[in-house]
């Protein structure tokens, strides 16, 4: 026999358990159960049983309620039969309605319920508990063995016991009702006493609520209770007080907003109290059910305590919850009054910060953004804040744009970046990324335009959001309209719709289902706005016109806080103060700008009259021009004397980096456009302009620019670049004219200072040329240096390795060097030449180092002599892998120009080609229509010796790259996807590499794809030329221009109606002075490392060569090459393709 569980508390539950035990003992039934009945509500409650699982009692209650509900429904419609039988509605309904005892000695046949079958009951006795005419409940006695069922005499005894049990139950119910009334009386007296102000009596309120919980537990016979109230913005629940055997959680968060708070509370509290065998059995809302202040949670060791309480106890608990809710509401009202005082104080602090004398508009809005994310003011404790200043544009009419923006972000979930922009509240501040997008044109139906035009606050929810509570906390006491607004990209594509609330009367003219504004798709996606709840509030000083700007604040959805009406009102108050501060700052900026312009004109004029120092003049011009148009950056570029290149001369910011910049005409640049046209150039978006090098944009962060020619003696000597880095900007004609007028004066000052500097340089500059390596190539270079000494002032220092036999071999040459007045150094471990040179060059002002050693030693030699040099010349090949050179350059201190020369670049024909491409109008115009460029560098000498293991790709392709660099940077060349490389080997070749290679590629030029074919080879007929071909005409030959380096002539076939013109460039027998020209270049040029000569460009070209070598190795391994006879060239099949493209592109 199963013993009933022990009940610690006295009361109804103890009485019912005693009844169950008594009936089991008296009846001998295996299963005894009791259910109480409340006639006023037609409901069963307080189930107790022995002989069956306790958890099954809830299912029994559900079945009993369903049966009774079905009976009552039929009764109301007159469908109940006069002679009610058990099988019609079940035994429970029969007992409840007839109030007679039920004797089913053959239960499977007479009752046949699920319960009978599940527990194999053979006989059932049902007894009503009656107190006069009132039915208090039912008792079931179930027997699995018919023989144990009571006979008639025992049945009468059980009926007598049922009467006694009814009396006990009646007394217990009356006791529970008295206890509930007494408890409610005490609660009323306790919780309706005023508690005073919030700050001083919060502890007193907690004490009273703790006493109230004790009374509730005593009156209800429960084992534990806790009170929780909502924290700020209803983002979490905070513990007020609790009576538990274990510690209750002090704060409860909700990870899923769709889960009801009471369910989250019961689960979290249940997990915390499980070890004490306490289970949440009820949670009552404190205040309004749809907008409670918090919850009262009751706990018991009995999991069924919820359905075992007397009705009077339930009523007492509900009333107690209302009293507790009222006490919390009173406390909250007092706290809200204190919050209003705190808000007024915060607004005062904000106004003080905004109205600082001399503050700019950007400083004003930046200060506001910081105050709107202040955690010490709950009304302004937003995850992010953005302030937009808007302006109307002249074209298109009525268009608006973001003129200025500032922001602040405090939550890690907000997409933000750290900035130290001038005017920020600290050295570093987190700013939402979309707040950095200034000077942004807005669509006419953008939310910012709508808010500014209608002066109507708007609250925009996350995506997706289906309920108003996803957007705003609590109600809005004024007229408002809920709509769905689309997120629209600039191309018209709709990302989705977002729930939004228009605060105030909706503007007339829009259909109820038509959204009055949209959200910018690009900004919405980049800024992660799908996870944000945002409030937009307009501000301005003249409400008859559009608002000056818009406040945007809000929360990330993961914070679970939502804006409420109090915050909207606080933001409106802040907007009024902001409007005054912005207008004050604008008036101050205008007055200050006018004064600065007058001062600037005076400063530049003074510089023209007084300064003859070039660096000082350049710096002064840069610093003053940037102030003139309020730009982010001013850079001064000066043109080389031959107008073939430019170099950075001065800058208002990042000057050291800018002075290391230089360029040549081979690369497209707006600076040469300024020089050629001698007119200003304005570029609104540098990222979309082909004349602006992307590397320049990345290095200096330039988004818009204005380039002005510096005109002196009717010739451009340089250009002044005024750049904007923080936003895209269109420089106005007034700004261009104002800056150009000062640029003319600045050019005169620069020219005068430049002439003075050149004269001083020629008088005092001592150049030194260090030639490292005196082998065959070094000796040839020395002879060229002797020639150049007739035109340039420099000393030569020759360095040679002191290897065994070297002194004997080079003794005559050493004497020759010293005879010419030059120095010769033997380099050894005991007496390093570098140390000797360091002492010798200490007084030198300009050192050029030429590394003429084997390629494998180039990089170590460069590292050794780097800090002694101003310019280092290395002739290709580089020798070391590109990554090693990159690592060296990344760690080197900078300031040294490294020239990676290819002597082909200095061939007379190549230099003439470069000059014609930039200066001859006919060829320049023809270049714009070129469809194909072919380069051939072929030599009849077979590939033999060590060269046979190097291959023509490594040997000759770099020369072809040097030539094509006049037209396009190497990194823009894209290998053909189907046939990037074809290779051949001549007959009799013993080496492992290719002797012939054809590279097929394209590159983009002026928005068109130009095909590039490069043939290099040995053991073929001699051919060294480049040919540019245009579109094939319907009749006649294709227009072309060919430069033959071997024959020293240029063939102009661009005119269709006349015979191709042959121009002699170099007469037969005239030696090729490419090596001499290369040395002259590095001696003569102030910035010789331009274009393909730059070490980094050379590294990129070298990487491309290595990629081609890798393809060739794979083709050779697959025997995919073409053989050819000596003196001919391979006959590659048309459409031949390779699959070894790899990562060459």
N, C-alpha and C positions, 0 to 999 in steps of 0.2 A: 504494500500500500504506500502510495506517494504522500509524503508529509507536506503540508502547506508551507510556503515560505514565511519566515518570521517578519513581522511588520513592527518596526521600532516605534513609530508614532501611533498614538491612540486616535480614535475617531471612526469614521464610516468604514474605512478599509479594514480596520481591526475587527469590527463587528461582522463584516461580511466574511472574512476569513474564518472567524469563529463559527459562523453558521455553516460554512462549507465543511469544516472539520466535524461538527456535531452530526450533520446529516450523513456524512460518509460512515461515521461510526455506527449510527443507528440503522442505516439502510443496508450497509454492506455493498453498496454500488461501487463499481470500479471507476466510473467517471461521474463526478458531481460538479455541477456548474450553477451559477446564479447570475441573473441579469436584472438590474433595476430598470424601472420604467417611469418616465415623466409624462403624465397624461396631458399637460398643457401644451407640450411640444411634440407629442406622439414620437418620442425617441427613447431608445434603450441606452443605458450607460452602466458604468461600474461593473464590468464583467470579471468574475473570479471563477476559478475552476481548479480541480485537482484530477489527475489522471489523464490530462491532455496538455500539449505544449502551450505555454502562456501566449506566445506570439500568434497562435491560431485564433485567439479570442477576438482579435481585430477583424479577421475574416468573418467570424461568426456574427459580429455586430453588423458588418456590412450586409450580409445575407438577410439578417433579421430586418434591417431598415428597408431593404428593397422589397421584401415580402409585404411588410406593413404598408409601404407606399403604394404598392400595386392594389392592395385591398382597399385602402382609403380612396384611391382613384375610381375603382369600380363602384364603391359605395356611393360616391357622389353622383355617379351616373345611373344608379339603380340597378347595377348588374350583379350584385351579390345575391346568391340563392338564400331562401329562407332557412333551409336546413344546412347550416355550414358544416363542412367536413374537413378533416385534417388534410387530406390529399389535395384540397383545392388551393390553399394559400400557405400550407405548412403548419407545423405544430405550434410555432410561436404565435402566429396570428390567431389560431384557434383558441389557445390559452388566453391571449390578451382580450379577445372579444367575448368568449363565453365565460371566462373566469371560473371554469370548472377544472377539476383535476383530470389529468390525461393518463390513461392506463393502456399501454400498447405492449401486451405480452409477446406479440409477434411483430416486433418493430420493423423488420425488413419488409413485411407484407403491408402493415398498416401505415407506416410513415414513408419508408423508402427514400430517405434524403441522402445527400452526399455525405453528411456527417455519419449517418448510420452505416453506410457502406465503408467509409474510410476507417472507422474504428471498430468495425465488425460487431456492432451493438445488436443484441438479440431482443432485449426488452427495455422499454423506456417508461418512466413515470414522470409526469410534469405536474407541478404544484404551484398555483398562484399564491403570491404573498399579498394578502388583503388586510387593509386597516379600515374597517367599516366599509364604505362603498368605494374606497380609493385603492386602485391596483398599484402596489409598490414595486412589484417585480415578479420574476419567475424562477423556480428551482427545477433543474433537470437531474433525474437519477437514471443513469444508464448502466445496463448490465450486459456483459459479454456472455454470461452463462444464465440461461433462463431459470435454472434451478434456484438461483440466488434471488430472483425477483420476489418481492413481498406478497404474502397472501392478503386476503381482505382485512384480517384483524391487524396485521402489521401496517397495512395501508392507512387504516384509521389513525394509528399512532403517528404515522408520518404526517398526516394532515394536521393533527394537533400540534406537532412540532412546527409545522409551517406557520400556524397562527402565532405561536410564540416568537418565531423568527421575524414575523411581520412587525410585531411590537418592538422588538429590538431595533429593526431597521428604521421604523418610524422615529424612535427616540434618537437614533444616531443622526438622522436627517434634521431633526429639530435642533440638535446640538450644533450641527454644522452651520445651520442658519443663524443661530445665536452668535456663534463664533465669528461668522462673516459680518454680522451687523456690528458687533463690538469692535472688530478690527477696522471696519470702514469708519466708524465713529472716531476711533483714535487717529486714523490717517487724515480725516478731514480736519480735526483739530490741529494736527501737527503741521500739515502742508498748506494751510490757508493763512498762516501767520506771516506777515510781511518780513522779508529778510534783509531789507536795506539795499545799499548800493552794491554793484557787482564785485568791485575790487576787494572791499573790506569784508564782505560776507559770503564769498564763494565757498570758503571753508565751512562756514556755518550751514550753508545749504547742503553741502555734502554730508555733514553730520546728521541733519534732519532726515535726509533721504536714507541714510544708513539705518536710522531708527525705524523708518517706514518699512524698509525691507524686512527687518526683524519681525515687525508686527504682521506683515503679510505672510511670512513663513509660519509664524505661530498659528495664524488663523486658517491657513490652508493645508497644514500638515505636509508641506513640501520641504525639500532638503537643501535648496540653494536658490539664490537669485542674484541678478546683476542688472545694473542700469547703464546703458550706453547712450551718448548723445552725439549728433553729427558735429564734426569739426568744420573748419573754415571751408567754404565753397562746397560743403557736403561731399568732400572728396574721401572722407574716412570717418570711422566711428571711434569715439574716445570714451574710455571707461570713466564713469562718474563715481560709482561705488558698487561693492559686491559683498555678498555673504556666501562664501564658498570654503570648502576644506582645502582647496589648492588655489594658487595665484591665477587670477583671470588675466587675459591679454589686455594690455593698456591701450592698444590701438589696433583697429581691424581695417585692412585694406580690401579693395574689391578689384580683382584682376579682369573680370569680365563684366562690363557695364550692363549686359542683358540679364544678369543674375540678380534676383531681388535681394535687397539688403538683409531682410530677416532670414533668408535662407543662408546667406554668407555668414551671418552672425551665429546662427545655430550650429552650423558646421564647424566654424573656427572655435567656438566656445566648447562644443562637444569634444573636439580633439584634445583641447587643453585639460578637460575635466575627466576624461575617460579613465585615467589611472585611479581616480578617487571613486569610480563606479557611479558617477553622476552623469545624467543624460538630460539635455534640453528637452522639455516637454511642451513649452508654450513660449511664444514671443508676442508681446502686445505693443502696438504702435503708441508712442507717447505724443498725443496731439491728433491732428487730422490724419486719417489713414493714408490719404494720397500725398500728404506733405508733412510727415511727422518730424518732431524734434529729435527723436531717438527711439529706443526700444527698451522694454522691460522683458528680461528673459528669466524664466523659471526652470529649475532643474530638480530632478528627483532620481533616487536610486531605482525607482519603479518605472520601467520604460512605458508602462500603460497608464501612468498617472494622469495623462491628459483626458482619458475617457473614464477614469475612475473617480473624478471629483464630483461632489454634489453640485447641483445647479446653482445653489446659493453661493457656493465657493467661487464658481465661475463668474457670477455677477460681481462679487466682491473684488475679484482680481481685475476685472475690466474697469470698474469704478476707481480702483486704486491706481491703475495705469493712467486714467484721465487726470487724477489729482497730481500724480508725479509729473505728467506732461505740462499741467498748468504751472507748477512751480518752476519747471525749466523754462517755460515761455516767459514768465515774469523776469527771471534772471536774464534771459536773452534780450528782453526789451531794454533793461537797464544797460546791458553791455552795448547795445546798438546806439544808445544815446552817447555813451562814452566814445564809441567809434566815430560818431559824427564830429565830436570835438577833435579827435585825433586827425580825421580827414581834413578839417579846416586848418589845422596846424601844418599838415603835409602840403596842402595847397599854398600856404604862406611860404613854406620853405622853397617850393618849386618856383614861385613867383620871384623870390629873392635871387635864386640861381639864374633865372632867365633874364632878369632885368639888370644884369651887371653892366656897368658903364663900359662902352667900347666893345661889347660882345657882338660877334658876327651872327648872321642868321644860322650858319651851320653850328656855331657854338650853342646857340639857343636851342635848336631842335635836338642836338646831341645831349644837352643837359636834361631835356624833357624825357628823352628815351630812357636815360638812366633812372630818373625818378619814377617812371612808370613800371620799373621792374624792381622796386624797393621792397624787400621782404619784410621790413618793419611796418609797412602800411598795407594791411590786408586788401584794401580796395585797389591798391596799385601793385600788388604782388603778382604780376603777370610773368609768364614764361618768356615772353618776348614783347618788344615794342618797336614800332617803326613809325617815323614821322616823315610825311611826304610834303614837299613844297611844289605846287603845280604852277604851270604857266601856259598861256595860250600861245600857239604858234601862228605866224602869219600865213603859212602855206602848209597844208591845206587850211582853208578857212574853218574856224571853229575847232580845229584840232588842239588837243591838250597833251602835255608831256610832263614827266617828272623832272623838275628842274634841279632839285636837291633832295637828298634823303639821308636820314641818320637812323641808327637802330641800336638796340641792346638785346642781349639774350642771356638768360641765366640757367636755362635747362640744357642738359647735354643732348637731349633728344632733338633740339632745334638745330636745323642745318645752318651752322654759323662758322665764322672764321675769326681769328684774332687779328686785330688791327691796332696800329699805333698812330692813326691819322691825326693830324693836328686838330686840336679842339675837342678831342675825346676826353672823358673825365679821368682817365688814368693813362699810365704809360702804355698799357695793353688792355683792350676791352674786347669782349665777344660781341660780334655784330652779325645779325642774320645776313646770309649771303645775298638775298634779294634786295637788301637795303643798300648794297654797294652798286646796284644797277641804276645809276643816276643818268639823267638826260635820256630817259626812256619814253618814246612816243606811245601814247595810249590810244586804244580803239575808242570810237565815239560811244560805244555802249559798255566800256570798261566800268567795273565797280567804283574805281576812284573817281571817274568822271561823273558817274551817277550821284555819288554821295556829295561831291563838290557842287554839282548843279542844283540838286534838290534840297540841300542842307538837311538831309535825312540820315540819321544813324542806321547802320545795317549790321546785323549779326549773321555771320556765315559759319555753317557747321562743317564737320569733317565729311569725308566721302568713303563709304556710304554712311548716311544718317537717316533713320526712318522715324525717329521720335523727337518731339520737341525737347525732351530732357537731354538728348544728345547735343543740343545746341545751347540751351540756356537753363539755368537753375532757377526753379520757382517761376512765378508768374510775372507778367508785365502789366502794370496797372493802367497803362494808357493804350490807346488804339494801336493795333499792330496787325501786320499781314504776313502770313506764312506762305512762302512760294518755293519753287525749285528753280534754281538758276543753272544754266549750262556752263561748262568749262570748255572754252573754244580756243583752238590754236589759230595762229595768224593765217594759216592756209584754209581755214574754215572747218577743219575736222573737229568734231565734238568728242571730248574725252568721257564725259558723263555729266550727271546733274548733282547738285548739292543743295541741301535744305538751308533756307535762309529766312530771316525775320526782318521785315521793314518796320522800324519803330516810328510811329506817328501815322498821319493820314497818307494813304498811297497816292502818288501823283496820278492825275487824271490822264486819260488817253491810252491806257494799256488795258488789254483784255485780261480777264481774271486769270486765264491760263497762260498768259504771255509774260515771260520774265522781262522786267524793265532794264536789266543789265546782265553782263556776262563776266566771267573770270578768265584772265589771260592764261591760256593753256601752258605756254612755255614757262612762265613764272610759277604757275601752280605746280608743274611737275618738278622743275629744278629745285624749288624751295621746299618740297615735301609738304605742300599745303593740304594734301588729302588727309593728313593726320592732325590738322590744326583747327581750333575753334577761334574765330577772329571777330573782333568788333571794329567797325569803321565809324569814326566820328569826325565831322567836318569842323574846320575852324577858319575864321577870317574876320576882318574888321568892318566889312561892308556887306550886309546881307541882301542888298539889292542886286549884287553881282554874284558871280561864282565864288565859292570859298577859296581862300588862299591855299589851303592845304588840307590834308586828311591824316588823322591819327589812326594807326592800326595796332591793336594789341590783342593778346589772346593766350591760349593754353595749348599744349600738346595733349592729344587725347589720352596718352598713357598716364598723364597727371591725374586724370579723373575729375579735376576741377572744371567747373563750367561758369561762365560769367553770369551775374545776376543783375537785377534792376538797379541795385545800389551802386554797382560799379559803372553802369551806363550813366547814371546821374553824376557820379564823381568825374567821369571822363568829360562830360559836357562842361562841368565847372572848370576843369583843367584846360579845355579847349579855348574857353573865353580868355583866360590868362595868357595862353600861348599866342593867340591872335595879336594881342597888344604888344607882346615881346617881339614877335617877328616883324611887325610893322616898324617898331622902334629901331630894330637892328638894320632893317632895309634902308631907312633914312640915314642912319649913321654910315652904312657902307657906301651910299651914293656920295655923301660929303667927303668921306675918306678917299674914295676913288678919284674924285676930282682933284683933291689936294695932291694925291700921289702922282697923277699925270703931270701936273705942273712941276712937281719936284723932280720927276723922272726926266722931263725935257731939259731941265737945268742940269741934272747930273750927267746926261749924255753930252750935252754941249760942253760941259766942263771937261769931260774926258777927251773930247776932240781937241780942245785948246791946250790941255796941259800934259796928257800922258803920252810918253813915247815908248814905254815898256810894253812889249807885245802881250805878254801873259796877263799883265795887270789890265790892259785895255780890253782884251778879250773877256776876261772874267767880269769886268764892270759892265760891259755890254750885255752879257748873258744874264746877269743878275737883274739888270734893270728892264730888259725886254720882257722877262717872264712876269714881272709885276704889272707891266703895262696892260696886258689883256687877261690877267688873273689866270695864267696857264699853270700847269703842273711842272713844266720843265722847259728850259731853253737850251738848245745845243747849237754851237757855232762850228760849222765845217768849212774848211778852206780848201780851195782847189790847188792841185799841183801846178808848177809853172807851165808844164806842157799841156795842162788841162785834160790829162788822160786819167787822173785819179783825184781823190779827195781824202782828207784825213781829219779826224776829230781834233779840234783846237781848244775848245773851252765849253763848259756846261754849268748850269746853275745847280745841278745835282748830279751825283755819280760821275764826277769829272774825270777821275783816274780811269774808270772803265771806258768813258767816251773817248779819251785821248788815245786809247789803244785801237780805236776803230778806224778803218780805212777801206777804200774801195776803188775799183777801176771800171772803165767803161764797158768791159766785157760783161758785167752783170747789170741787169735792169735796175735803175734806181731813180727815184723822184729827184734826187739831188742833181743829176745830169739834166733832167727835164727842166729844172729851174735855171741851170746854167745856159742851156740851149735857147730857151724861150725868153729868159731874162724877165720873167713874170712870176708873181706868187703862185704857189700851188697849194690848194686846200684839199685835204683828204679826210672825209668824215669818219670812215671806217677803215682802219689800216689792215684789218684781217681780211678784207675783201678786195684789196687793191694789189694788182700784180706788180706794181712798181715799188712796193714796200717789202723788204726782205723779212720773212717770218722770224728769222733769228733776231733781227733788230726789234721786232715787236715783243718777242719773248724776253730779251735781255733787259729792255728798258720799260716794258709794260705799257707801251704807247698805244692808245686806242684811237685817237684823232690827232691830226697835226696840221700846221700851216707852215710852209717853207717859203722864206723870203729871200730874193737875191740880194747880195751885198754888192752894190754897184759902185765902182770907182773908175774914173776915166772911161765911162761908157762901156765897161766890161765887168762881168760878174767875177769877183775874186773869191767868192764863197757864198754860203747860205746860212741863214739863221732859221732854226727849226723851233717853233713854239708848239709844244705837245701837251695833250691832255691824257692823264693816265687813269683817272678814276671813273671815267664815263665816256661814252661817245658824244662828241660835241661838234656842232657846226659853227665855225668861226664866221661871224657876220661881216658883211662888206665894210662896215664902219671899223671893226677891229682890224681887218686886213689893211685898210688905208692908214689907220693910226700907227700900226706897227711898221708899215713900209716907210712912212715918212721918217721915223726914227732910224730905221735900218739904213737909209741912205746916209744919214749923218754918221752912224756907227761905222759904215764901210770906209768912209774917209779916215776916221781915226784908226781903224785896223790897218788900212793901207800904209799910212804914215809910220805906225809902229812896226809894221812888218818890214818895211824898207830899212828902218833903223836896225831892227834885229838882224836882218840879213847882212848888213854892213858890219855889224859887230861880230857876227858869227864868222864871216870871212877873215876878219882881222885876228880873232882870238882862237877860233876852233882848230884844234889839233886832232886830226883823224889818224888812227892807227889801224893797219890791216894785218891780221894774224893769219898766216897761211900754214895750216897744220897738215903735214904730209908732203914730202918732196920727191915722190915717185914720178912716173911719167906724166901723170895728170897734173901734179903739183908744179912740176918744172914748166909745163906748158902754161899754166896759170901765171907763173912768175913772169914769163916773158910778156904776157898781156898786161900785167901790172906795171912793168917798166914803160910800156906804151902809154898807159893811162896816167902815169905820173907826170907826163908832159902837160896834162890838162887839169889835174886835181892835186890838191895838197894833202899828202898822207905819207906815213912811214910804213915800211913793210917789215914784218917779223916772221921768219921762217922757222918752223918747228919740225924736227925729224926724230924718229925713234932711234936711240943709240943701240942698235942691234949689232951682233957680231959682223964685222966686215963692212958696216955701213960707212964708217969714217973714210976707209980706203976707197970705197966705191964712189962716194960723193965729195971727196976732198976738193976736186977742181971746182965743182958746183958751189961748194961752201965758200970758196975763195971769191968766186964770181959775185955771189950775193954780197959779201962784205965789201968788195970793190965798189959796188953801186951804192954804198953807204947804208945798206940795210943790215938788220940783225939776224943772226943764225943761232938757234938753240938746239942742243942735243938733249933729248928727253930720256931720262933713266930713273930707276927707283932711287938711286942715291942722290940724284940731282934733278928733281922734276922740273920740266920746262915751265909748268904752270906757276910754280912759286917764283921763278925768275921773272916771268912776265908780269905777275901781280905787282912786283916791286917796280918794274920798268914802266908799267902802264898807269901807275898811281896818279900821274899828272895829266893823263890823257882825258879828253872830254868826250870822245866818240870812238868806239872800238868795233871793227868789223872782223868777225872770225869766219874763215873759209875752211871747212873740213874736207880735205881732199884725200882722206884715207880710204881703205877698203870699206864697202857698205856695212859689213858686220860690226865695224868699230864706230859707226856714226853715233849711235845713241850714247854709249859710254863717254865718248869724246865730248858730245854735246853737254852731258851732265857735268863733266869736269870743267869746261870752259864757260859755262852758261853765265855765271855771275860776274865774269870779267868783261862780258860783251854787251853791246847795244844792239847789234845785229849779228845773227849767226846764219851762214849760208851752207846748206847741205845739198849736194847734187844727187838726184835719184839714181838708183833705187835707195829706199830708206834703210833697208837692211833688217831692222827689227820688226816684229809683228806690230800691227796697228795698236793693239791693246797696251803694249808696253809704252808706246809713244804717248797714248792718251793718259796713262797713269802718271808718266813723267810731267806732262803738261798740267794735269790737275793738281799736282803737288808743288810745281815750280812757283816761285814768288811772282812771276809776271814782270812786265816792263821790258822784256827782250823780244825783239822781232825775229822770228825764225823763218828763213826763206828756204823752201824745199824746191830747188830749181830743176827744170828740165830744159836742156840746151835747145831742144826743138822750139820751145816757146820764144827763143830769142833769135831764131833764123830770120833773115832779112825779109823773106817772103811772108812768114807768119806775122811779123810786126807790121808789114805793109797791109796784110789782110785785116789785122785788127784796126789799123788806122782807117782803112776804107770803109769797114763796117760801121764806123761811128761818124765819119765825116763826109763820105761820098754819098750824096743824096740818091743817085740812081741805084747803087748797090744796096743802100739802106732800105729803099722802097721795095727793091726786089726781094730782100730778105723777108719782108712781111708776107710774101706769097710763096716762099719756098716750101716744097712738099717733101724733098729728099735731099740728104747730104751724104756723100760718099767720101771716104778717106782711104787711100791706099799708101802703105809704106812697105814696099817690097824690095828685096836685095837679091842680086844674082848669086852672091856667095852662099854656098851650102851651109847647113847647120852642122858644125863639126866641133870637136874638142869638148871643153867644159860647157860651152854654150848649148851643146846637144842635150844636156841634162837640166837646162834652165827653161828652154822653150821660148817661142816668139811672143807668147802672151805676156810673160814677165818682162821680156826684153823690149818689145816694140809697142805694145798697147799703151804704156804710159806716154809715149810720144804722141800717139793719136789723141789721147785725152788732153794733152797740153794744147793741141790745135783746136779741138772742139770746144775747149773751155772759153774760147773767144765768143762763142755763140750761146752756150748754156752752161750753168753749173753742173758738175758731174753727178751730184746726188739727184738731179731731176731726170736722169736717163733711166728709162725702164726697159729691161730686156724683153724681147719678143716672147710671148707665152708659148708659141709652138716651136719656133726654131731660134733659140737665143744664141747658139754657138755651133758652128761647123768647123771641123778641123781636118788637116791633111798632113801627110808625111811624104817627103820626096824620096825617090829611089836611092838606095844605098845608105840611108840614115841609120846610124848605129845607136844613137841615144834613145832614151825612153820617152821623150817628150814630143810635142807637136812641132812641125816646122812651118805650118801655115794655119791661120785661124781667121774666120769671118764672124764678126759679131753683128747680130741684127737687133735693133732696138728702136725706140721712139722717145721723143721728149716733147713737152708742151712748150709752145712758143706763141705768144700773142693769142692765146685761147685756141690754138690749133695744134694737132699732133703732127710732128715732123718725123719722117722715117730716117733712121741713121744706120748706115752700113759701113763697117770698118774692116778692111782687109789688111792683114800684116803677114809677112812671110819671108822665108829665105829659100835659096835655091830656085828662085823664080826670076822673071825678067825684072829689071830695075824699074821701079815706079814709086814716086813720092809726090802725091798731090791730094788736094781736096776739091770736091766739085759740088756746087749747090745747084739743084735743079728745081724748076717751077712746074706748075701744072701743064701737062701735055696739051698742046693746041690741037684743034681739029685737023689742021694741015701744017706740015713742016715740023721742024725739030722742036723739042721742048726748050724753053729758055733756060740758060745755065750760066754759071760763072765758075771758072776753074783756075786754081792756083797750082802751078807745077813747081814744086820745090827742087826737083832734080834738074830741070831745064832752066829754072830761074825766069819763068815767064807767067803772065796772067792772061787768060783767054776770056773775053767778054762776049758771051753769046746771048745776052738778055734781049737784044733787039731782033725781032722776027724778020724784019724786012731787009736787013743788011747782013753781010758776011760777018762772022765772029771776028772781033778785033783782038789781035795778039799784041800784048804789051811786054816789052823786055824789062825785067826787074833787075837781073844781075847778068852782066855780060859773061860769056864763057871765059873760064880761067880766073875769074875773080874769086878769091877764097871765101869760104863761109866763115864769117866772124861771129857766130852765135855765142861761142865761149867768151869772147871779148865783150860782146854786148851784155852778157849776163853779169860780168864783173862790173861793168860800167853802171848797170842798173842799181846794184846794191851800194855802190859808192855815191852815186849821184842823188838817188831818191831819199827823201827823208823817211818815207814809209814804204819800203820795197816789198813787203809781204802782202801782196794783193792777189785776189782771185786764186788761180791754180797754184800760185807761188806761196800762198799761205800754208803753214804746216798742217793746220786742221783740214783744209781742203785737200792737201796732198795725202793725208791719212785716209780721207774718204775715198779718194781715187785709188789709193793702194789697196783698200779693202775691196773695192770693186774688182781690181785686178786679181786679188786672191780668190774672190768668188768665181771669176771666170776660170782661173786655174783649177779650182775644185771641179767645175763642170767638165773641163778638158780631161782631168784624171779619170773621171767616171766614164767618159766616152771612150778613152783609150782602153780602160779595163774591159769594156764591152766590144772592143774592136770596131767601134762606129767611127771610122775615119776613112778618108779618101787618099789614095796614093796618086802621085803625079811625077812626071819626068822632070829632071833638072832643066831649068830654063823655061819651064811652062808653069801653069798653075792648076790646082785641082779642079776637076769638072764636077762641082757639086750638083746633085740632082735637084731639079726644080721642086720646091715644096718639101725638101728634106727637113726633117724635124728631129729634135732631141727631146728627151724627157728628163734630162738632168738639170732642170732649172734650179731645184733646191731653193735656197733662200737668197739667190743672187739679186733679186729685186729688192 
